[in-house]
Amino acid sequence: MKQQGKAVRTTGAWTMAAALLLAALAAQRAQAADTTYAVKLMTPETALKAAQGALKKCRDGGYQVAVAVLDRSGVPQVMLRDRYAGMHTPDAAIGKAWTAISFKTSSLALAESTQANKDSSGIRQIGHVLAVGGGILVEAGGVTFGGIGVSGAPNGAADEGCAKAGLAAIMEDLEF
């Protein structure tokens, strides 16, 4: 009879140990869920489609430009430079897209809000910031996917119009 009593106590101890182990594993899993996150990124094909849409809009307007599409981390995915676009335009397009992503606003809006003698004018001193029109965010469904930058049209507003055409070319693909 004592043997049976021991078995019952041992089984109860094992049940308690298993319950504690499961609780510890659940707590560890909950902690891991709080320390990581998932992001959505554009495929290279989507980034290329955006760049081609922006380039087409500028060509239709008679502008020779460079178009850069960056991912949400500011890393270039696509760079297209038309045959007669200036040698500075690839770097400027990247800078405009990077600026839009970094500040979560168009580079044209940032250019206006950071003029000399404004409270935010110091932003222009940050490395890589290019506060000139032509950079926009690629956003859909509350998710930032990256940015599009265009350089080479006669002014920032024209560059931004081309970038918006690139965004329009992929918007349906991003809104799922």
SVG drawing of the C-alpha trace seen along z (x, -y; Angstrom):
<svg xmlns="http://www.w3.org/2000/svg" viewBox="-7 -83 35 85">
<polyline fill="none" stroke="black" stroke-width="0.4" points="0.0,0.0 2.8,-2.4 4.1,-1.7 0.8,-2.9 0.9,-6.1 4.4,-6.8 3.3,-6.4 0.5,-8.8 2.8,-11.3 5.4,-10.9 2.8,-11.3 1.6,-14.4 5.1,-15.8 5.6,-15.0 2.3,-16.7 3.4,-19.8 6.8,-19.8 5.3,-19.5 2.9,-22.4 5.7,-24.6 7.8,-23.7 4.8,-24.6 4.3,-27.9 8.0,-28.7 7.9,-27.9 4.8,-30.0 6.4,-32.9 9.6,-32.6 7.5,-32.5 5.6,-35.6 8.9,-37.4 10.2,-36.4 7.1,-37.8 7.8,-41.1 11.4,-41.2 10.9,-40.6 8.7,-42.0 8.0,-41.3 8.1,-43.8 6.7,-43.9 9.1,-44.8 8.6,-45.5 9.9,-42.8 12.5,-43.9 9.9,-43.6 7.6,-46.0 10.4,-48.5 11.3,-48.3 7.7,-48.8 7.6,-52.0 10.9,-53.3 9.7,-52.6 6.4,-54.4 8.2,-57.5 10.7,-57.4 7.8,-57.2 6.0,-60.2 9.2,-62.3 10.0,-61.2 6.5,-62.1 7.1,-65.6 10.4,-65.8 12.6,-65.4 15.7,-63.3 16.0,-62.0 17.3,-59.4 14.8,-57.5 15.7,-55.6 13.5,-53.3 14.7,-52.5 13.4,-50.0 12.0,-51.0 15.5,-50.9 16.8,-53.4 18.7,-50.8 18.5,-51.3 16.6,-48.5 16.4,-50.1 18.2,-52.9 17.3,-54.0 19.1,-56.9 17.9,-58.1 20.6,-58.5 20.9,-62.3 20.3,-62.8 23.0,-64.7 25.8,-62.9 24.5,-64.2 21.0,-62.9 21.5,-59.3 22.9,-60.5 20.2,-63.2 17.4,-60.7 18.7,-58.4 19.1,-61.4 15.5,-62.5 14.0,-59.1 16.2,-58.6 15.0,-61.9 11.3,-61.0 11.7,-57.7 13.7,-59.1 11.3,-61.9 8.1,-60.2 7.2,-63.1 7.9,-64.2 11.2,-65.9 9.3,-68.8 7.3,-69.3 10.5,-69.0 12.2,-71.6 9.4,-74.0 9.4,-73.4 13.2,-73.6 13.8,-76.9 16.4,-79.3 15.2,-80.9 12.6,-78.2 12.7,-76.1 13.5,-73.0 16.2,-74.5 18.9,-72.5 17.6,-69.3 19.3,-70.3 22.7,-69.8 22.1,-66.0 24.1,-63.8 22.3,-62.4 19.4,-64.8 18.4,-66.4 15.6,-68.8 14.6,-69.4 11.4,-68.2 11.3,-64.9 11.2,-62.3 8.0,-60.6 7.1,-57.7 5.8,-54.4 3.0,-53.6 -0.1,-51.5 -2.4,-50.0 -0.6,-51.8 2.7,-50.2 5.8,-52.1 7.4,-50.1 10.1,-52.6 10.5,-55.7 10.9,-56.9 13.2,-59.7 13.5,-61.5 16.1,-64.1 16.6,-65.9 13.3,-67.6 13.3,-71.4 12.2,-71.7 11.3,-69.8 7.6,-69.9 8.1,-68.3 10.4,-65.6 7.7,-64.9 5.0,-64.6 7.1,-61.9 7.7,-60.1 3.9,-60.1 3.4,-58.5 5.8,-55.8 3.8,-55.3 0.5,-55.2 2.0,-52.4 2.3,-50.1 -0.4,-51.2 -2.9,-48.5 -0.2,-45.9 0.5,-47.1 -3.1,-47.5 -4.1,-43.9"/>
</svg>
